[in-house]
Amino acid sequence: MHEEQKFLFIAPIQHDATHGGAWVKVPFDAKEVFGSGRPKVKAVFDGKVIYRGSLMRMGGPDYLLGVRKDVRKALHKSPGDEVEVVLSLDTEARIVEIPDILLTAFREHPEVEAYFRNMAYTHQREYVEYILSGKKEETRERRTRMTMETLLKELQK
């Protein structure tokens, strides 16, 4: 495929006020270039913020690359601002590093750990970011307990 190819473009960050999402339009046909309608990509914004995600269509002809809130904050950019994007196919394994606080909780429920490890990368990453974004230790502990409760409920469905 085109794994080594990198594509550089500058685009304005667009925003959906109704749903709160933000994205940039990709100026080429991703399926034609990457061989997939929803390719996993690595993006470097303004030469400094790396983001791993997927390109997608949202009902129109254009492929879009999401620009998460944490990425916009790190860039000091808002919807309407232009951003430089270097885009390439992401062929690296997507592995979430599980923090010790969650690994400790998994010891009591190994079935939850097995369930967690079988989840999609994005879901694993979201749980880990939720836990680690707590500023205080007690907040991270509470979020770990809440995560375990949620995962246990999911397992029982």
DRENKOL-932049 format. One record per residue: x, y, z of N, C-alpha, C, O in turn; residue number from 1. Coordinates in Angstrom, 2 decimals, padded with zeros to 5 digits. Atoms other than C-alpha are relative to their C-alpha. Layout:
N
+---------+---------+---------+---------+---------+---------+---------+---------+---------+---------+---------+---------+-----+
:     npx :     npy :     npz :    capx :    capy :    capz :     cpx :     cpy :     cpz :     opx :     opy :     opz : num :
+---------+---------+---------+---------+---------+---------+---------+---------+---------+---------+---------+---------+-----+
:       X :       Y :       Z :       X :       Y :       Z :       X :       Y :       Z :       X :       Y :       Z : NUM :
...
+---------+---------+---------+---------+---------+---------+---------+---------+---------+---------+---------+---------+-----+
# end
This chain:
157
+---------+---------+---------+---------+---------+---------+---------+---------+---------+---------+---------+---------+-----+
:     npx :     npy :     npz :    capx :    capy :    capz :     cpx :     cpy :     cpz :     opx :     opy :     opz : num :
+---------+---------+---------+---------+---------+---------+---------+---------+---------+---------+---------+---------+-----+
:  000.86 : -001.18 :  000.00 :  000.00 :  000.00 :  000.00 :  000.90 :  001.24 :  000.00 :  002.05 :  001.16 : -000.44 :   1 :
: -000.71 : -001.28 :  000.05 :  001.13 :  003.62 :  000.42 :  000.49 :  000.39 :  001.39 :  000.35 :  001.55 :  001.79 :   2 :
: -000.34 : -000.21 : -001.40 :  002.54 :  003.28 :  003.94 :  000.99 :  001.12 :  000.23 :  000.90 :  001.83 :  001.23 :   3 :
: -001.03 : -001.01 : -000.22 :  005.53 :  005.59 :  003.47 : -000.45 :  001.39 : -000.43 :  000.19 :  002.39 : -000.09 :   4 :
:  000.43 : -001.30 :  000.51 :  003.57 :  008.35 :  001.78 : -000.52 :  000.89 :  001.12 : -001.23 :  000.45 :  002.02 :   5 :
:  000.51 : -001.01 : -000.93 :  002.94 :  011.52 :  003.75 : -000.63 :  001.09 : -000.83 : -000.14 :  001.46 : -001.89 :   6 :
:  000.73 : -001.04 :  000.69 :  000.47 :  014.16 :  002.72 : -000.08 :  001.23 :  000.89 : -000.52 :  001.16 :  002.03 :   7 :
:  000.00 : -001.26 : -000.73 :  000.83 :  017.77 :  003.80 : -001.10 :  000.89 : -000.57 : -001.20 :  001.08 : -001.78 :   8 :
:  001.00 : -000.97 :  000.43 : -002.09 :  020.19 :  003.69 : -000.32 :  000.95 :  001.15 : -000.06 :  000.65 :  002.32 :   9 :
:  000.44 : -000.99 : -000.98 : -003.40 :  023.26 :  005.47 : -001.50 :  000.15 : -000.19 : -001.98 :  000.31 : -001.30 :  10 :
:  001.46 : -000.07 :  000.07 : -007.09 :  023.44 :  006.33 : -000.54 :  000.70 :  001.24 :  000.08 :  000.65 :  002.30 :  11 :
:  000.62 : -000.60 : -001.18 : -009.40 :  025.37 :  008.62 : -000.66 : -001.08 :  000.85 : -001.20 : -002.06 :  000.33 :  12 :
:  000.73 :  000.90 : -000.91 : -010.74 :  023.59 :  011.69 : -001.47 :  000.39 : -000.09 : -001.84 :  001.54 :  000.13 :  13 :
:  001.44 : -000.22 :  000.09 : -014.47 :  023.22 :  011.18 : -000.67 : -000.56 :  001.24 : -000.10 : -001.40 :  001.93 :  14 :
:  000.65 :  000.31 : -001.27 : -017.00 :  022.81 :  013.95 : -001.49 : -000.22 : -000.21 : -002.12 :  000.49 : -000.99 :  15 :
:  001.44 :  000.25 :  000.00 : -020.48 :  021.37 :  014.42 : -000.53 :  000.50 :  001.34 : -000.36 : -000.17 :  002.36 :  16 :
:  000.49 : -000.61 : -001.24 : -022.14 :  023.63 :  017.00 : -001.05 : -000.87 :  000.68 : -001.19 : -000.84 :  001.90 :  17 :
:  001.05 :  000.84 : -000.56 : -024.98 :  021.13 :  017.47 :  000.57 : -001.16 :  000.81 :  000.11 : -001.44 :  001.91 :  18 :
: -000.55 :  001.19 : -000.65 : -022.84 :  018.12 :  018.38 :  001.36 :  000.24 :  000.64 :  001.84 : -000.61 :  001.39 :  19 :
: -001.26 : -000.35 : -000.66 : -019.59 :  019.83 :  019.41 :  001.25 : -000.56 : -000.61 :  002.35 : -000.31 : -000.11 :  20 :
: -001.19 :  000.57 :  000.62 : -017.26 :  017.94 :  017.11 :  000.75 :  001.01 : -000.85 :  000.19 :  002.01 : -001.28 :  21 :
: -000.81 : -000.85 :  000.87 : -014.43 :  019.52 :  015.15 :  000.83 : -000.90 : -000.91 :  001.16 : -002.03 : -000.54 :  22 :
: -000.71 :  000.79 :  001.00 : -012.57 :  018.32 :  012.06 :  000.64 :  000.90 : -001.03 :  000.39 :  002.10 : -001.09 :  23 :
: -000.51 : -000.64 :  001.21 : -010.58 :  019.24 :  009.00 : -000.38 : -000.89 : -001.17 : -000.43 : -002.12 : -001.05 :  24 :
:  000.27 :  000.75 :  001.22 : -011.49 :  018.22 :  005.47 :  001.31 : -000.45 : -000.60 :  002.27 :  000.31 : -000.68 :  25 :
: -001.18 :  000.57 :  000.63 : -008.96 :  015.94 :  003.83 : -000.13 :  000.26 : -001.50 : -001.15 : -000.09 : -002.10 :  26 :
:  000.14 : -000.44 :  001.40 : -008.21 :  017.24 :  000.30 :  000.29 : -001.09 : -001.04 :  000.77 : -000.80 : -002.14 :  27 :
: -000.17 :  001.08 :  000.99 : -008.04 :  013.84 : -001.39 : -000.94 : -001.14 :  000.36 : -001.51 : -001.16 :  001.45 :  28 :
:  000.86 :  001.16 : -000.20 : -010.00 :  010.61 : -001.75 :  000.79 : -001.06 :  000.78 :  001.67 : -001.72 :  000.23 :  29 :
: -000.74 :  000.90 : -000.87 : -008.79 :  008.51 :  001.17 : -000.09 : -001.45 : -000.45 :  000.88 : -002.20 : -000.34 :  30 :
:  000.15 :  001.38 :  000.44 : -010.17 :  005.28 : -000.23 :  000.93 : -000.28 : -001.19 :  001.55 : -001.34 : -001.27 :  31 :
: -000.88 :  000.15 :  001.15 : -008.28 :  005.81 : -003.47 :  001.47 : -000.01 :  000.41 :  002.26 : -000.81 : -000.10 :  32 :
: -001.40 : -000.14 : -000.41 : -005.05 :  006.81 : -001.73 :  000.44 : -001.11 :  000.97 :  001.52 : -001.68 :  000.80 :  33 :
: -000.39 :  000.95 : -001.03 : -005.05 :  004.45 :  001.27 : -000.60 : -001.39 : -000.18 : -000.22 : -002.33 :  000.52 :  34 :
:  000.59 :  001.31 :  000.26 : -007.19 :  001.60 : -000.09 : -001.08 : -000.40 :  000.98 : -001.48 : -001.57 :  001.02 :  35 :
:  001.04 :  000.28 : -000.98 : -009.80 :  001.86 :  002.66 : -000.90 :  001.21 :  000.13 : -000.44 :  002.35 :  000.04 :  36 :
:  000.95 : -001.10 : -000.20 : -012.93 :  003.92 :  003.20 :  000.06 :  000.61 :  001.39 : -000.47 :  001.70 :  001.61 :  37 :
: -000.16 : -000.53 : -001.37 : -012.06 :  004.37 :  006.88 :  001.40 : -000.36 :  000.50 :  001.55 : -001.13 :  001.45 :  38 :
: -001.37 :  000.39 : -000.34 : -008.28 :  004.18 :  007.07 :  000.46 :  000.55 :  001.35 :  000.08 :  001.65 :  001.76 :  39 :
: -000.65 : -000.45 : -001.23 : -006.36 :  004.39 :  010.32 :  001.18 :  000.86 : -000.43 :  001.99 :  000.46 : -001.28 :  40 :
: -001.03 : -000.94 :  000.40 : -004.05 :  007.37 :  010.08 :  000.73 :  000.57 :  001.21 :  000.26 :  000.53 :  002.34 :  41 :
: -000.77 : -000.76 : -000.98 : -001.37 :  009.23 :  011.96 :  000.08 :  001.41 : -000.54 :  000.46 :  001.61 : -001.69 :  42 :
: -000.03 : -001.40 :  000.41 : -001.63 :  013.00 :  011.83 :  000.93 :  000.76 :  000.94 :  000.95 :  000.53 :  002.15 :  43 :
: -000.82 : -000.91 : -000.80 :  000.88 :  015.59 :  012.99 : -000.53 :  001.39 : -000.31 : -000.46 :  001.86 : -001.45 :  44 :
:  000.59 : -001.34 :  000.15 : -000.76 :  018.97 :  013.56 :  001.04 :  001.06 :  000.34 :  001.68 :  001.01 :  001.39 :  45 :
: -000.93 : -001.13 : -000.19 :  001.38 :  022.10 :  013.19 :  001.40 : -000.46 :  000.42 :  002.11 :  000.27 :  001.11 :  46 :
: -001.33 :  000.51 : -000.27 :  004.49 :  019.93 :  013.46 :  000.27 : -000.37 :  001.44 :  001.41 : -000.65 :  001.81 :  47 :
: -000.28 :  000.24 : -001.41 :  003.99 :  019.32 :  017.16 : -000.97 : -000.93 :  000.73 : -000.57 : -001.52 :  001.74 :  48 :
:  000.96 :  000.84 : -000.71 :  000.83 :  017.40 :  018.16 : -000.33 : -001.20 : -000.87 : -000.82 : -001.06 : -001.99 :  49 :
:  000.27 :  001.24 :  000.73 :  000.51 :  013.77 :  017.09 : -001.35 : -000.54 :  000.42 : -001.70 : -000.55 :  001.60 :  50 :
:  001.32 :  000.58 : -000.24 : -002.91 :  012.21 :  016.76 : -000.14 : -001.26 : -000.85 :  000.20 : -001.26 : -002.03 :  51 :
:  000.28 :  001.25 :  000.72 : -003.82 :  008.66 :  015.79 : -001.50 : -000.21 :  000.00 : -002.14 : -000.23 :  001.06 :  52 :
:  001.43 :  000.18 :  000.12 : -007.32 :  008.12 :  014.48 : -000.35 : -000.59 : -001.35 :  000.49 : -001.21 : -002.00 :  53 :
:  000.46 :  000.50 :  001.28 : -009.36 :  007.24 :  011.43 : -000.64 :  001.12 : -000.79 : -001.23 :  002.05 : -000.23 :  54 :
:  000.72 : -000.92 :  000.87 : -010.60 :  009.18 :  008.46 : -001.38 : -000.58 : -000.23 : -001.57 : -001.79 : -000.20 :  55 :
:  001.36 :  000.48 :  000.23 : -014.32 :  009.01 :  007.79 : -000.78 :  001.00 : -000.82 : -000.41 :  002.17 : -000.94 :  56 :
:  000.98 : -000.86 :  000.66 : -017.14 :  010.39 :  005.76 : -001.18 :  000.15 :  000.93 : -001.55 : -000.79 :  001.64 :  57 :
:  001.17 : -000.24 : -000.86 : -020.06 :  011.95 :  007.55 : -001.19 :  000.41 : -000.86 : -001.79 :  001.47 : -000.66 :  58 :
:  001.17 : -000.25 :  000.82 : -022.75 :  011.76 :  004.92 :  000.27 :  000.80 : -001.26 : -000.63 :  000.95 : -002.09 :  59 :
: -000.34 : -000.79 :  001.19 : -020.96 :  013.87 :  002.31 :  001.12 : -000.66 : -000.77 :  001.55 : -001.76 : -000.43 :  60 :
: -001.04 :  000.59 :  000.83 : -018.33 :  013.27 : -000.32 :  001.41 :  000.12 :  000.59 :  002.32 : -000.60 :  000.18 :  61 :
: -001.33 : -000.27 : -000.53 : -015.41 :  014.57 :  001.77 :  000.37 : -000.94 :  001.13 : -000.48 : -001.35 :  001.93 :  62 :
: -000.54 :  000.72 : -001.14 : -013.21 :  012.57 :  004.10 :  000.40 :  001.02 :  001.06 :  000.93 :  002.08 :  000.74 :  63 :
: -000.26 : -000.92 : -001.10 : -012.81 :  014.17 :  007.51 :  000.96 : -000.63 :  001.00 :  000.97 : -001.85 :  001.20 :  64 :
: -000.89 :  000.40 : -001.07 : -010.16 :  013.99 :  010.20 : -000.42 :  000.77 :  001.24 : -000.38 :  002.00 :  001.27 :  65 :
:  000.41 : -000.64 : -001.24 : -011.40 :  014.66 :  013.71 :  001.15 :  000.75 :  000.65 :  002.30 :  000.32 :  000.60 :  66 :
: -000.99 : -000.77 : -000.76 : -009.59 :  017.30 :  015.75 : -000.57 :  000.12 :  001.41 : -001.35 :  001.02 :  001.72 :  67 :
:  000.54 :  000.07 : -001.34 : -010.28 :  016.42 :  019.35 :  000.28 :  001.27 :  000.79 :  001.18 :  002.05 :  000.48 :  68 :
: -000.13 : -001.19 : -000.85 : -010.68 :  019.07 :  022.02 :  001.39 :  000.11 :  000.63 :  001.94 :  001.20 :  000.70 :  69 :
: -001.33 : -000.04 : -000.62 : -007.40 :  018.10 :  023.73 :  001.07 :  000.37 : -001.02 :  002.07 :  001.01 : -000.67 :  70 :
: -000.95 : -000.38 :  001.05 : -005.58 :  018.45 :  020.40 : -000.10 :  001.50 : -000.26 :  000.91 :  002.19 : -000.36 :  71 :
:  000.19 : -001.45 :  000.23 : -007.10 :  021.91 :  019.79 :  000.59 :  000.80 :  001.15 :  001.20 :  001.85 :  000.92 :  72 :
: -000.54 : -000.72 : -001.17 : -006.14 :  022.95 :  023.32 :  001.53 :  000.02 : -000.05 :  002.14 :  001.06 :  000.21 :  73 :
: -001.46 :  000.06 :  000.08 : -002.53 :  021.77 :  022.86 :  000.54 :  000.90 : -001.11 :  001.65 :  001.42 : -001.01 :  74 :
: -000.40 : -000.85 :  001.12 : -002.38 :  023.70 :  019.58 : -000.33 :  001.48 :  000.22 :  000.14 :  002.35 : -000.51 :  75 :
:  000.52 : -001.35 : -000.23 : -004.05 :  026.80 :  021.05 : -000.78 :  000.46 : -001.23 : -000.65 :  001.60 : -001.69 :  76 :
:  000.79 : -000.29 :  001.20 : -006.46 :  026.64 :  018.11 : -001.48 : -000.25 :  000.29 : -001.85 : -001.04 :  001.16 :  77 :
:  001.45 :  000.09 : -000.12 : -010.21 :  027.02 :  017.77 : -000.59 : -000.22 : -001.38 :  000.10 : -000.02 : -002.39 :  78 :
:  000.65 :  000.09 :  001.32 : -012.71 :  026.32 :  015.01 :  000.14 :  001.32 : -000.76 : -000.03 :  002.40 : -000.20 :  79 :
: -000.25 : -001.17 :  000.85 : -012.00 :  028.68 :  012.13 :  001.48 :  000.24 : -000.23 :  001.88 :  000.81 : -001.25 :  80 :
: -001.45 : -000.15 :  000.16 : -008.23 :  028.64 :  012.70 :  000.52 : -001.04 : -000.99 : -000.01 : -002.15 : -001.08 :  81 :
: -000.62 :  000.95 :  000.90 : -006.05 :  027.03 :  010.07 :  001.04 : -000.82 :  000.74 :  001.68 : -000.35 :  001.68 :  82 :
: -000.97 :  000.90 : -000.61 : -003.89 :  024.06 :  010.97 :  000.73 : -000.73 : -001.13 :  000.13 : -001.10 : -002.14 :  83 :
: -000.77 :  000.80 :  000.94 : -001.09 :  022.32 :  009.10 : -000.10 : -001.45 :  000.42 :  000.04 : -001.78 :  001.60 :  84 :
:  000.16 :  001.43 : -000.29 : -001.60 :  018.57 :  008.84 :  000.97 : -000.79 : -000.88 :  001.02 : -000.60 : -002.09 :  85 :
: -000.78 :  000.99 :  000.73 :  000.91 :  015.89 :  007.85 : -000.67 : -001.33 :  000.31 : -000.72 : -001.76 :  001.47 :  86 :
:  000.82 :  001.18 : -000.16 : -001.09 :  012.74 :  007.29 :  000.66 : -001.20 : -000.66 :  001.16 : -001.11 : -001.79 :  87 :
: -000.54 :  001.25 :  000.57 :  000.11 :  009.16 :  006.76 : -000.83 : -001.16 :  000.51 : -001.52 : -001.06 :  001.52 :  88 :
:  000.68 :  001.22 : -000.42 : -001.32 :  005.68 :  006.97 :  000.65 : -000.49 :  001.28 :  001.87 : -000.54 :  001.38 :  89 :
: -000.50 :  000.47 : -001.29 : -000.98 :  004.34 :  010.52 :  000.04 : -001.52 : -000.02 : -001.00 : -002.18 :  000.03 :  90 :
: -000.17 :  001.45 :  000.03 :  000.42 :  000.83 :  010.41 :  000.54 : -000.56 :  001.31 :  000.72 : -001.77 :  001.45 :  91 :
: -000.52 :  000.43 : -001.30 :  001.75 :  000.72 :  013.98 : -001.12 : -000.65 :  000.81 : -002.29 : -000.28 :  000.68 :  92 :
:  000.98 :  000.62 : -000.89 :  000.02 : -001.51 :  016.52 : -000.56 :  001.06 :  000.94 :  000.17 :  001.94 :  001.42 :  93 :
:  000.66 : -000.93 : -000.92 : -002.47 :  000.39 :  018.64 : -000.15 : -000.69 :  001.35 : -001.02 : -001.53 :  001.54 :  94 :
: -000.03 :  000.65 : -001.31 : -001.72 : -000.57 :  022.21 : -000.12 :  001.09 :  001.06 :  000.62 :  002.07 :  001.05 :  95 :
:  000.19 : -000.93 : -001.11 : -002.96 :  001.26 :  025.29 :  000.81 : -000.50 :  001.18 :  000.72 : -001.67 :  001.56 :  96 :
: -000.75 :  000.35 : -001.21 : -000.60 :  001.30 :  028.27 : -000.96 :  000.12 :  001.18 : -001.47 :  001.20 :  001.48 :  97 :
:  000.95 :  000.03 : -001.11 : -002.74 :  000.27 :  031.22 :  000.72 :  000.47 :  001.27 :  001.75 : -000.10 :  001.63 :  98 :
: -000.67 : -000.52 : -001.20 : -001.88 :  002.28 :  034.35 : -000.09 : -000.97 :  001.17 : -000.99 : -001.81 :  001.24 :  99 :
: -000.06 :  000.89 : -001.16 : -000.96 :  000.54 :  037.59 : -001.29 : -000.01 :  000.80 : -001.71 : -001.06 :  001.29 : 100 :
:  001.22 : -000.08 : -000.80 : -004.11 :  001.75 :  039.34 : -001.09 : -000.90 : -000.58 : -001.86 : -001.51 :  000.16 : 101 :
:  001.00 :  000.86 :  000.64 : -006.26 : -000.11 :  036.80 :  000.45 : -001.46 :  000.03 : -000.37 : -002.36 :  000.23 : 102 :
: -000.51 :  001.38 : -000.09 : -004.01 : -003.19 :  036.73 : -000.26 : -000.59 :  001.38 : -000.60 : -001.76 :  001.51 : 103 :
:  000.27 :  000.45 : -001.38 : -004.39 : -003.41 :  040.52 : -001.47 : -000.38 :  000.14 : -001.79 : -001.40 :  000.75 : 104 :
:  001.44 :  000.30 : -000.06 : -008.19 : -003.29 :  040.17 : -000.33 : -001.28 : -000.77 : -001.21 : -002.04 : -000.38 : 105 :
:  000.24 :  001.20 :  000.80 : -008.05 : -006.00 :  037.51 :  000.36 : -001.28 :  000.76 : -000.20 : -002.34 :  000.47 : 106 :
: -000.40 :  001.20 : -000.76 : -006.38 : -008.39 :  039.99 : -001.19 : -000.63 :  000.71 : -001.26 : -001.85 :  000.86 : 107 :
:  001.19 :  000.52 : -000.67 : -009.71 : -008.70 :  041.82 : -001.01 : -000.59 : -000.98 : -001.84 : -001.42 : -000.60 : 108 :
:  000.96 :  000.44 :  001.02 : -011.60 : -009.30 :  038.58 :  000.73 : -000.28 : -001.31 :  000.65 :  000.52 : -002.25 : 109 :
: -000.74 :  000.29 :  001.24 : -009.43 : -011.00 :  035.95 : -000.89 : -000.10 : -001.23 : -000.43 :  000.14 : -002.35 : 110 :
:  000.93 :  000.06 :  001.14 : -012.50 : -011.50 :  033.76 : -000.24 :  001.39 : -000.59 : -000.47 :  001.53 : -001.79 : 111 :
:  000.15 : -001.38 :  000.49 : -012.83 : -007.70 :  033.53 :  001.24 :  000.40 : -000.80 :  001.13 :  001.08 : -001.82 : 112 :
: -001.23 : -000.30 :  000.75 : -009.21 : -007.42 :  032.45 : -000.04 : -000.64 : -001.38 :  000.32 : -000.01 : -002.37 : 113 :
:  000.10 :  000.69 :  001.31 : -009.79 : -010.00 :  029.69 : -000.98 :  000.74 : -000.90 : -000.72 :  000.92 : -002.09 : 114 :
:  001.01 : -000.74 :  000.77 : -012.90 : -008.10 :  028.58 :  000.59 :  001.32 : -000.50 :  000.43 :  001.69 : -001.67 : 115 :
: -000.61 : -001.29 :  000.34 : -011.01 : -004.77 :  028.64 :  001.01 : -000.16 : -001.12 :  001.01 :  000.62 : -002.08 : 116 :
: -001.06 :  000.20 :  001.00 : -008.08 : -006.12 :  026.62 : -000.57 : -000.38 : -001.37 :  000.12 : -000.22 : -002.38 : 117 :
:  000.64 :  000.34 :  001.27 : -010.51 : -007.34 :  023.94 : -000.79 :  001.17 : -000.59 : -001.32 :  001.06 : -001.70 : 118 :
:  000.71 : -001.18 :  000.50 : -012.10 : -003.90 :  023.58 :  000.82 :  000.68 : -001.09 :  002.03 :  000.49 : -001.18 : 119 :
: -000.68 : -000.79 :  001.02 : -011.27 : -001.64 :  020.67 :  000.98 :  000.97 :  000.66 :  000.76 :  001.43 :  001.78 : 120 :
: -001.03 : -000.93 : -000.47 : -008.21 :  000.56 :  021.08 : -000.63 :  001.30 :  000.51 : -000.28 :  001.79 :  001.59 : 121 :
:  000.60 : -001.29 : -000.36 : -010.35 :  003.71 :  021.19 : -000.71 : -000.09 :  001.34 : -000.59 :  000.82 :  002.16 : 122 :
:  000.72 :  000.13 : -001.27 : -012.52 :  002.42 :  024.03 :  000.97 : -000.17 :  001.17 :  000.78 :  000.43 :  002.23 : 123 :
: -001.01 :  000.14 : -001.05 : -009.49 :  001.31 :  026.04 :  000.63 :  001.36 :  000.31 :  000.77 :  001.74 :  001.47 : 124 :
: -000.64 : -001.31 : -000.18 : -007.84 :  004.69 :  025.48 : -000.91 :  000.96 :  000.76 : -000.46 :  001.69 :  001.63 : 125 :
:  000.93 : -000.92 : -000.66 : -010.97 :  006.57 :  026.56 : -000.12 : -000.30 :  001.50 : -000.12 :  000.62 :  002.31 : 126 :
:  000.06 :  000.34 : -001.42 : -011.24 :  004.65 :  029.84 :  001.27 :  000.43 :  000.72 :  001.20 :  001.02 :  001.80 : 127 :
: -001.27 : -000.35 : -000.63 : -007.53 :  005.14 :  030.61 :  000.14 :  001.52 :  000.13 :  000.56 :  002.01 :  001.17 : 128 :
: -000.09 : -001.46 : -000.07 : -007.65 :  008.86 :  029.76 : -000.95 :  000.55 :  001.06 : -000.60 :  001.49 :  001.77 : 129 :
:  000.97 : -000.43 : -001.01 : -010.76 :  009.26 :  031.94 :  000.60 : -000.16 :  001.39 :  000.51 :  000.74 :  002.22 : 130 :
: -000.58 :  000.25 : -001.32 : -008.98 :  007.69 :  034.91 :  001.18 :  000.95 :  000.26 :  001.24 :  001.60 :  001.31 : 131 :
: -001.23 : -000.76 : -000.22 : -005.65 :  009.48 :  034.44 : -000.19 :  001.52 : -000.04 :  000.67 :  002.26 :  000.42 : 132 :
:  000.21 : -001.46 :  000.06 : -007.17 :  012.91 :  033.80 : -000.41 :  000.58 :  001.36 : -000.46 :  001.80 :  001.52 : 133 :
:  000.29 : -000.49 : -001.34 : -008.16 :  013.11 :  037.47 :  001.26 :  000.61 :  000.60 :  002.33 :  000.00 :  000.57 : 134 :
: -001.18 : -000.69 : -000.53 : -005.85 :  015.62 :  039.15 :  000.44 : -000.56 :  001.36 :  001.63 : -000.61 :  001.66 : 135 :
: -000.31 :  000.51 : -001.33 : -006.07 :  014.15 :  042.63 : -000.03 : -001.53 : -000.01 : -000.75 : -002.14 : -000.79 : 136 :
: -000.05 :  001.46 : -000.11 : -005.25 :  010.58 :  043.61 : -001.38 : -000.57 :  000.31 : -001.78 : -001.58 : -000.27 : 137 :
:  001.33 :  000.53 : -000.34 : -008.70 :  010.13 :  045.17 : -000.96 :  000.06 : -001.19 : -001.84 : -000.79 : -001.31 : 138 :
:  000.83 : -000.07 :  001.21 : -010.31 :  011.24 :  041.91 :  000.34 : -001.16 : -000.93 : -000.56 : -001.79 : -001.49 : 139 :
: -000.41 :  001.14 :  000.85 : -008.29 :  008.66 :  039.96 : -000.50 : -001.31 :  000.59 : -000.92 : -002.20 : -000.15 : 140 :
:  000.50 :  001.21 : -000.64 : -009.24 :  006.00 :  042.52 : -001.51 : -000.15 : -000.21 : -001.99 : -001.24 : -000.52 : 141 :
:  001.46 :  000.03 :  000.21 : -012.94 :  006.91 :  042.28 : -000.33 : -000.35 : -001.44 : -001.24 : -001.15 : -001.70 : 142 :
:  000.25 :  000.29 :  001.42 : -012.80 :  006.86 :  038.49 :  000.35 : -001.45 : -000.34 : -000.30 : -002.06 : -001.20 : 143 :
: -000.34 :  001.41 :  000.22 : -011.10 :  003.47 :  038.58 : -001.13 : -000.89 :  000.49 : -001.53 : -001.84 : -000.19 : 144 :
:  001.14 :  000.77 : -000.52 : -013.90 :  002.10 :  040.78 : -001.19 :  000.09 : -000.95 : -001.84 : -000.91 : -001.23 : 145 :
:  001.14 : -000.19 :  000.91 : -016.52 :  003.59 :  038.44 :  000.22 : -000.75 : -001.31 : -000.71 : -001.33 : -001.87 : 146 :
: -000.33 :  000.73 :  001.22 : -014.74 :  002.12 :  035.42 : -000.21 : -001.49 :  000.21 : -000.80 : -002.17 : -000.64 : 147 :
:  000.18 :  001.42 : -000.29 : -014.67 : -001.31 :  037.04 : -001.48 : -000.36 :  000.09 : -001.90 : -001.40 : -000.42 : 148 :
:  001.45 :  000.26 : -000.09 : -018.39 : -001.08 :  037.87 : -000.63 : -000.03 : -001.38 : -001.46 : -000.90 : -001.68 : 149 :
:  000.55 : -000.06 :  001.36 : -019.20 : -000.11 :  034.30 :  000.39 : -001.24 : -000.79 : -000.46 : -001.84 : -001.46 : 150 :
: -000.47 :  001.17 :  000.75 : -017.09 : -002.92 :  032.83 : -000.64 : -001.27 :  000.52 : -000.97 : -002.16 : -000.28 : 151 :
:  000.68 :  001.17 : -000.55 : -018.61 : -005.48 :  035.22 : -001.44 : -000.09 : -000.50 : -001.92 : -001.17 : -000.83 : 152 :
:  001.37 : -000.02 :  000.54 : -022.10 : -004.41 :  034.13 : -000.02 : -000.42 : -001.45 : -000.91 : -001.17 : -001.88 : 153 :
: -000.09 :  000.36 :  001.41 : -021.06 : -004.71 :  030.49 :  000.18 : -001.51 : -000.16 : -000.41 : -002.14 : -001.04 : 154 :
: -000.26 :  001.44 :  000.05 : -019.80 : -008.23 :  031.15 : -001.26 : -000.82 :  000.28 : -001.43 : -001.90 : -000.27 : 155 :
:  001.19 :  000.73 : -000.42 : -023.12 : -009.26 :  032.70 : -001.15 :  000.10 : -000.99 : -002.19 : -000.53 : -000.80 : 156 :
:  001.07 : -000.14 :  000.99 : -025.18 : -008.23 :  029.67 : -000.16 : -001.26 : -000.82 : -001.02 : -001.32 : -001.70 : 157 :
+---------+---------+---------+---------+---------+---------+---------+---------+---------+---------+---------+---------+-----+
# end
